[in-house]
Amino acid sequence: MLHGVVSRRMTSHTFGGVLGGIFQTQKSDTPFMKRSLNDTAVKNAKPKDKEYKLSDGGGLYLLVKPNGSKLWHYKYKLQKEKVLSIGSYPEISLKDARLLHEEARALWARGVDPSQHKPHPGNEVMKAYVIRQVREKLTTGGML
């Protein structure tokens, strides 16, 4: 077994009807995902000659552009790889980006494309509403 990778037997339900193969998942697929960013790292991220990414785990990352803008993105794969734009920092804090990311991951886990359910770009009222809803679910112990 590889370090940091958990192996499990597939069933016909797990992976396209294939029986008896090995399916590998990362430990971060657990409900308690390891997060690697903190507020200081996000705040102190400086622009470079080329854009670069700061990963937070589970497909969430901060894209730092040469012009100094910082954008939250969620990279996921359904039929093909896609990227969901969550918003820009500091308008969307690390904490709020994680909440929106968890909501998008919950949709993805049910096989729903998160890009089809995101708030309209620039609609800060809708983003604030979604953040409140997710916080409420997490504080009351509800499921996402």
Secondary structure, 3 states (H helix, E strand, C coil): CCCCEEEEECCCCCCCCCCCCEEEEEHHHCCCCCCCCCHHHHHCCCCCCCCEEEEEECCEEEEECCCCCEEEEEEEECCCEEEEEEEEECCCCHHHHHHHHHHHHHHHHCCCCHHHCCCCCCCHHHHHHHHHHHHHHHHCCCCC
